[in-house]
Amino acid sequence: MVAALATLPTYKDLPGPPGPPWVGNLFQIRFDAFHSTLENWADEYGPLYRFRVGPRKIAVISDADTIKRMHRERPDMFRRTRSVASATEEMRLKGLFSSEGDDWRRQRKLVAMALNTAHLKPFFPKLQTITERLMRRWETAADAETPVDLCRDLMRFTVDVTTQLAFGIDFNTLETDGPVIQQNLDKVFPMLNWRVNAPFAYWRYLRFPKDRELDRALAQVQQQVDEIIADVRKRMLSDRSLYDAPTNFLEAIIAAKESEGIEFSDADIFGNVCTLLLAGEDTTANTVAWTVNYFMQYPDYFARARAEVDAVIAPSAVPTEIEQAAQFPILEAIYNEAMRLKPVAPLNAMEPLQDVELLGHIIPAGTVVMMLNRRIAMQEENFGHAQEFDPERWLVSDSERKCPHDVSTFLPFGTGPRFCPGRNLALLQMRTVLAMICRNFDIDLVEPERAVTEKLAFTMMPTNLIVRMRKRSA
């Protein structure tokens, strides 16, 4: 095998954009549009190419079979990049997301148990309450004809859902200014994105104002989460029934730790709780926002989704039973198409643990390999008329299908052993809030002449999505 690898071309033989010594392609990249730059280069240089950011050598892959293989071979052949691991560890956010090997296996079991779908049914009444608050917030905005920052309000919604699930605490950011923890978490994701992609770790030697602001934010988050953990432990000691029937993520982690005998420190708990809060906020909120943007662009599909929702939940204003959320095939087709074209994770990255062959080239161990997840779902061989918004593709049966529809190349929640354990929670939130929107509101852009564009800040979010909510007309 080693001899066979030695005969193949190497990383140095790959095509790629030219760049000057020392800085490489650094000044050709806008990190808030990093994904678009890499996709454009893939159009020019092919499904496997190379580029450089300062001293860091990076390979980029957009071949579906290779990307799926890399996901399958984790954690033994590939790992998350060391820049992610070091950045999350330095920021005290190391949880399941950034763990590897045996550490990942240890944490995965507990986190998967804590996010078990069995916990979602008893949680649904709280999700219903939070959804009704968001509806009232938008009704107030509609009465006052006040513009709505859709992404910001949806993030408030997902924060309230996630903190309720994580801690069993009602922070209610939809009707108040929210707690200190949320105000500080808002500073974390953009800085995590910056540090993961920075050409060198300057903050280890020189702290700029934004780094000191991050330090203060993390210290306050740590203090508040530590206090919550202590309160939960005290409550569980006084009520042992919570070990058998935990009511939130934190209780479930503590209960599973005791019942399974798995070593799980307070630092592990903090890292995983913060990961749940951060991931639960941005990813779900931005997916809903992109879907609403398509509602406005394609009113015929919005009308079909509305009729479907009316048939299931009328006369209620929001879904009242968890089973109702599974009865929206048209709505599901619309948000699946939104996730295909506007995934919140259009790319991700891994490193091989040893020299590995990718598309006939040897990629050295430790090389960062960027995977263009969106690009593979927008290739004609994987999805017919791939550039078009067409929810119908998700509604056609396999026997009637006349064009490619390879769902294995659709990776909004990853695939393989590292498949996202929060998928079911995310989908439940999306269905519930989108059904509420269909049932109760008409929506227009405040400034339709301003394009809604993509911005990457660890997740891909829409910009300029300021809307006017109107109570649904008869």
C-alpha positions in Angstrom: 0.0 0.0 0.0 2.8 2.4 0.9 4.6 1.7 -2.3 1.4 2.3 -4.3 0.8 5.6 -2.6 4.4 6.7 -3.4 3.7 6.5 -7.1 0.7 9.0 -7.0 0.9 12.7 -7.5 1.0 14.8 -4.2 -0.6 17.9 -2.7 2.1 20.0 -4.5 0.9 18.7 -7.9 -2.7 20.1 -7.3 -3.9 23.1 -9.2 -4.9 26.2 -7.3 -5.0 30.0 -7.3 -1.6 31.7 -7.4 -0.5 33.8 -4.4 2.7 35.6 -3.2 5.2 34.1 -0.8 4.5 34.3 3.0 0.8 35.4 2.8 -0.3 33.0 0.0 -4.0 33.7 -0.9 -4.8 35.5 2.4 -5.7 38.8 0.7 -7.9 37.1 -1.9 -10.3 35.9 0.8 -13.1 37.7 2.7 -13.8 35.5 5.6 -17.5 36.5 5.8 -17.7 35.1 2.2 -15.2 32.4 2.5 -17.5 29.7 1.2 -18.3 31.6 -2.0 -14.6 32.1 -2.7 -13.9 28.4 -2.3 -16.9 27.5 -4.5 -15.8 29.9 -7.2 -12.3 28.5 -7.1 -13.7 25.0 -7.4 -15.4 26.1 -10.7 -12.0 27.1 -12.0 -9.7 24.5 -10.6 -11.8 21.4 -10.2 -13.1 19.0 -7.5 -9.7 18.9 -5.7 -7.4 21.9 -5.5 -5.1 23.7 -3.1 -4.6 27.2 -1.7 -2.6 28.7 1.2 -3.4 31.1 4.0 -0.1 32.3 5.4 1.9 29.2 6.3 -1.3 27.0 6.4 -1.7 24.7 3.4 -5.3 23.8 2.6 -6.8 21.3 0.1 -10.4 21.7 -1.0 -12.7 18.9 -2.1 -16.1 19.0 -3.8 -16.5 15.4 -4.9 -19.6 13.8 -3.3 -18.2 10.2 -3.0 -15.0 11.4 -1.4 -16.7 13.7 1.1 -19.1 10.9 2.1 -16.1 8.6 2.5 -14.3 11.1 4.8 -17.4 11.4 7.0 -17.7 7.6 7.2 -14.0 7.2 8.2 -14.2 9.5 11.2 -12.9 9.4 13.8 -10.2 6.8 12.9 -8.9 8.2 9.7 -10.0 11.9 9.9 -10.5 14.4 12.6 -11.8 17.9 13.0 -9.1 20.4 12.3 -6.7 21.3 15.0 -7.5 25.0 14.7 -11.1 24.2 15.7 -9.9 22.0 18.6 -7.4 24.6 19.9 -9.8 27.5 19.5 -12.7 25.8 21.3 -10.3 24.6 24.0 -8.8 28.1 24.6 -12.4 29.5 24.7 -13.4 26.8 27.2 -16.0 25.5 24.7 -14.6 22.0 24.1 -17.5 19.6 24.0 -18.7 16.8 21.7 -18.4 19.1 18.6 -14.6 19.5 18.9 -13.6 16.3 20.6 -11.9 13.4 18.9 -11.1 9.7 19.3 -11.9 8.1 22.7 -12.8 11.5 24.1 -15.5 11.9 21.5 -16.8 8.3 22.1 -17.0 9.0 25.8 -19.0 12.2 25.3 -21.1 11.1 22.4 -22.9 8.4 24.4 -24.0 10.8 27.2 -25.0 13.7 24.8 -27.0 11.3 22.6 -28.8 10.0 25.6 -29.6 13.5 26.8 -30.9 14.5 23.4 -32.9 11.3 22.9 -36.2 11.9 21.0 -38.1 10.5 24.0 -37.3 13.8 25.8 -38.9 15.9 23.0 -42.5 14.9 23.6 -42.7 16.1 27.2 -40.8 19.2 26.1 -43.2 20.1 23.4 -45.7 22.2 25.6 -42.8 24.5 26.5 -41.9 24.8 22.8 -45.5 25.7 22.1 -45.5 28.4 24.8 -42.3 30.0 23.3 -43.8 29.8 19.8 -46.9 31.7 21.0 -44.6 34.4 22.5 -42.9 34.9 19.2 -46.3 35.1 17.5 -47.4 37.8 20.1 -44.2 39.7 19.5 -44.8 39.8 15.8 -48.5 40.7 16.3 -47.4 43.7 18.3 -44.9 44.6 15.5 -47.7 44.2 12.9 -50.1 46.5 14.8 -47.4 49.2 15.2 -46.1 48.6 11.6 -42.7 48.2 13.1 -40.0 46.5 10.9 -38.8 43.2 12.2 -35.2 42.0 12.0 -36.2 38.4 11.2 -32.8 36.8 12.1 -32.6 38.6 15.4 -36.1 37.6 16.5 -35.6 34.0 15.4 -32.4 33.9 17.4 -34.3 35.1 20.4 -36.8 32.3 19.8 -34.1 29.6 19.4 -32.3 30.9 22.5 -35.4 30.6 24.6 -36.1 27.1 23.3 -32.5 25.9 23.8 -32.0 27.4 27.2 -35.3 25.9 28.3 -34.2 22.5 27.0 -30.6 22.9 28.3 -31.4 24.2 31.8 -35.1 24.0 32.4 -35.0 27.8 32.9 -37.3 30.2 31.1 -35.0 33.1 30.0 -37.8 34.7 27.9 -35.6 36.9 25.7 -38.7 37.4 23.4 -40.4 39.5 26.0 -37.5 40.9 28.0 -33.9 42.0 27.3 -32.7 38.6 28.1 -30.1 37.4 30.6 -26.4 38.2 30.7 -25.5 34.8 29.3 -27.2 35.5 26.0 -25.8 39.0 25.6 -22.3 37.4 26.0 -22.9 34.4 23.8 -23.6 36.8 20.9 -20.0 37.7 21.0 -18.7 34.2 20.9 -19.6 32.7 17.5 -18.1 35.5 15.4 -14.8 35.3 17.3 -14.8 31.5 17.1 -15.2 31.8 13.3 -12.3 34.3 13.1 -9.9 32.3 15.3 -10.6 29.1 13.5 -9.7 30.7 10.1 -7.0 33.1 11.3 -3.6 32.6 9.6 -1.8 32.5 12.9 -2.8 32.6 16.6 -1.8 36.2 17.4 -4.1 36.3 20.5 -1.7 34.0 22.3 0.9 36.8 22.3 -1.1 40.1 21.8 -4.6 40.8 23.0 -6.6 43.3 21.0 -9.8 45.0 22.4 -12.0 42.4 20.7 -10.0 39.6 22.4 -10.3 41.2 25.8 -14.0 41.7 25.2 -14.3 38.0 24.4 -12.4 37.1 27.6 -14.9 39.1 29.6 -17.9 37.6 27.9 -16.6 34.0 28.4 -15.9 34.7 32.1 -19.4 35.9 32.6 -20.9 32.9 30.7 -18.7 30.5 32.8 -19.9 32.1 36.0 -23.6 31.9 35.1 -23.5 28.4 33.8 -21.5 27.2 36.9 -24.2 28.7 39.1 -26.9 26.9 37.0 -25.1 23.6 37.2 -24.8 23.9 41.0 -28.5 24.7 41.3 -29.5 21.8 39.2 -27.3 19.4 41.2 -28.9 20.7 44.4 -32.4 20.2 43.0 -31.6 16.7 41.8 -30.2 15.7 45.2 -33.4 16.8 46.9 -35.6 15.1 44.3 -34.1 11.8 43.2 -36.9 11.1 40.8 -35.2 13.5 38.4 -32.4 10.9 37.9 -35.0 8.6 36.5 -37.0 11.2 34.5 -34.8 14.2 33.8 -36.6 17.3 32.5 -33.8 19.0 30.6 -30.5 18.4 28.9 -28.4 19.3 32.0 -30.4 17.0 34.3 -30.1 14.2 31.6 -26.3 14.6 31.4 -25.9 14.4 35.2 -28.3 11.5 35.4 -26.6 9.6 32.6 -23.2 10.3 34.1 -24.3 8.6 37.3 -26.2 5.7 35.7 -23.5 4.9 33.1 -20.5 5.6 35.3 -18.9 7.6 32.6 -16.3 10.2 33.6 -17.7 13.6 32.7 -16.2 16.7 34.4 -17.8 20.1 35.0 -15.6 21.4 32.1 -17.2 18.7 29.8 -20.7 19.8 31.0 -19.9 23.5 30.4 -18.5 22.8 26.9 -21.4 20.7 25.8 -24.0 23.1 27.3 -22.4 26.0 25.5 -22.2 24.0 22.3 -25.9 23.2 22.5 -26.7 26.9 23.1 -24.5 28.2 20.3 -25.3 25.6 17.7 -29.0 25.6 18.7 -29.2 29.4 18.3 -27.6 30.1 15.0 -28.2 27.0 12.9 -32.0 26.6 13.5 -32.7 30.4 13.4 -30.8 30.9 10.2 -32.4 27.9 8.5 -35.9 29.2 9.4 -34.9 32.7 8.1 -33.7 31.3 4.7 -37.0 29.4 4.4 -39.0 32.5 5.1 -37.0 34.3 2.5 -38.1 31.7 0.0 -41.7 32.0 1.2 -41.5 35.6 0.0 -39.9 34.8 -3.3 -42.3 31.9 -4.1 -45.8 32.9 -2.9 -47.4 29.9 -4.6 -45.4 27.5 -2.4 -46.1 29.6 0.6 -49.8 29.3 -0.2 -49.6 25.6 -0.5 -47.8 25.3 2.8 -50.4 27.5 4.4 -53.3 25.4 3.2 -51.5 22.3 4.5 -50.9 23.9 7.9 -54.6 25.1 8.1 -55.8 21.6 7.5 -53.7 20.1 10.3 -53.9 22.7 13.1 -57.0 24.8 12.6 -58.5 26.4 14.6 -55.4 26.7 16.7 -52.8 29.4 15.9 -49.8 27.1 16.5 -49.3 23.3 16.6 -50.6 22.0 19.9 -49.5 18.4 19.7 -46.0 17.1 18.7 -47.6 14.7 16.3 -49.0 17.6 14.2 -45.4 18.7 13.4 -44.9 15.5 11.4 -47.9 16.2 9.1 -46.4 18.9 6.9 -44.9 17.3 3.8 -45.1 20.4 1.7 -43.6 22.5 4.4 -40.8 19.9 4.8 -40.1 20.0 1.1 -39.7 23.8 1.2 -37.3 23.9 4.1 -35.3 20.9 2.7 -34.9 22.9 -0.5 -33.9 25.9 1.5 -31.3 23.8 3.3 -30.0 22.5 0.0 -29.5 25.9 -1.5 -28.7 27.9 1.6 -27.2 25.5 4.1 -26.1 27.1 7.3 -22.9 24.9 7.0 -21.9 25.3 3.4 -18.5 23.9 4.1 -16.6 22.1 6.9 -13.1 20.9 7.4 -11.2 17.8 8.5 -7.6 16.7 8.7 -6.3 13.2 7.8 -4.6 11.4 10.6 -2.2 9.8 8.2 -1.2 10.3 4.5 -4.3 9.6 2.5 -5.4 9.3 -1.1 -8.0 11.7 -2.3 -9.0 11.7 -6.0 -5.7 10.1 -7.0 -3.5 12.5 -5.0 -1.6 11.9 -1.7 -2.7 14.4 0.9 -0.2 14.5 3.8 -1.4 13.8 7.4 -2.4 17.0 9.2 -3.4 18.9 6.0 -6.6 20.9 6.3 -9.1 19.5 3.9 -12.1 21.8 3.2 -15.3 20.0 2.1 -17.7 22.0 0.0 -21.0 20.5 1.2 -23.3 22.9 -0.6 -21.5 22.5 -3.9 -22.1 18.8 -4.1 -25.8 19.3 -3.5 -25.9 21.8 -6.4 -24.3 19.6 -9.0 -26.5 18.3 -11.8 -25.4 14.7 -11.4 -26.7 14.8 -7.8 -29.9 16.9 -8.2 -31.6 17.7 -11.4 -31.8 21.4 -12.4 -29.7 21.8 -9.3 -29.5 25.7 -9.3 -33.3 26.1 -9.2 -35.5 26.3 -6.1 -37.8 23.4 -6.6 -39.5 21.9 -3.5 -41.3 19.5 -5.9 -38.2 17.4 -6.1 -38.8 16.3 -2.4 -42.5 15.4 -3.1 -42.0 13.1 -6.1 -41.9 9.4 -5.4 -38.9 7.4 -6.6 -40.9 5.5 -9.2 -42.1 8.8 -10.8 -38.7 10.6 -10.6 -37.2 11.6 -13.9 -34.0 13.4 -12.8 -31.3 12.8 -10.3 -32.2 13.2 -6.6 -29.3 11.8 -4.5 -30.2 12.6 -0.9 -26.9 11.1 0.2 -25.3 14.3 -1.1 -27.6 16.4 1.0 -25.7 16.9 4.3 -27.3 19.7 6.4 -26.7 17.6 9.6 -23.6 15.8 8.4 -23.4 12.0 8.0 -21.6 9.0 9.3 -20.6 8.5 12.9 -20.5 12.3 13.6 -24.1 12.9 12.5 -25.6 15.8 14.4 -27.3 14.5 17.6 -29.5 17.6 17.8 -31.2 17.0 14.4 -34.6 16.0 15.7 -34.8 19.0 18.0 -33.8 21.4 15.2 -36.4 19.9 12.8 -39.1 20.1 15.5 -38.4 23.8 16.1 -38.4 24.5 12.4 -41.7 22.8 11.7 -43.4 24.5 14.7 -42.3 28.0 14.0 -42.8 27.8 10.3 -46.3 26.4 10.8 -47.0 29.3 13.1 -45.9 31.8 10.4 -48.0 30.1 7.7 -51.1 30.1 9.9 -50.9 33.7 11.2 -48.8 36.1 9.0 -48.2 37.6 5.6 -44.6 38.8 5.2 -42.9 41.4 2.9 -39.4 42.8 2.7 -39.2 46.3 4.0 -36.6 47.2 1.3 -37.2 44.8 -1.6 -34.6 46.7 -3.7 -31.9 45.5 -1.3 -30.7 42.0 -2.0 -30.8 39.4 0.7 -27.2 38.1 0.7 -25.1 35.5 2.4 -22.7 36.1 5.3 -20.5 33.5 6.9 -19.9 33.8 10.6 -19.2 30.2 11.5 -22.8 29.6 10.1 -24.2 31.1 6.9 -26.8 33.7 7.6 -28.9 36.0 5.5 -28.3 39.7 5.6 -30.8 42.5 4.9 -33.7 40.3 6.0 -35.7 43.1 7.5 -39.4 42.3 7.0 -42.8 43.7 7.6 -45.1 41.3 9.5 -48.8 41.7 8.7 -51.5 39.8 10.4 -52.9 37.3 7.9 -55.7 38.6 5.8 -59.0 36.8 5.5 
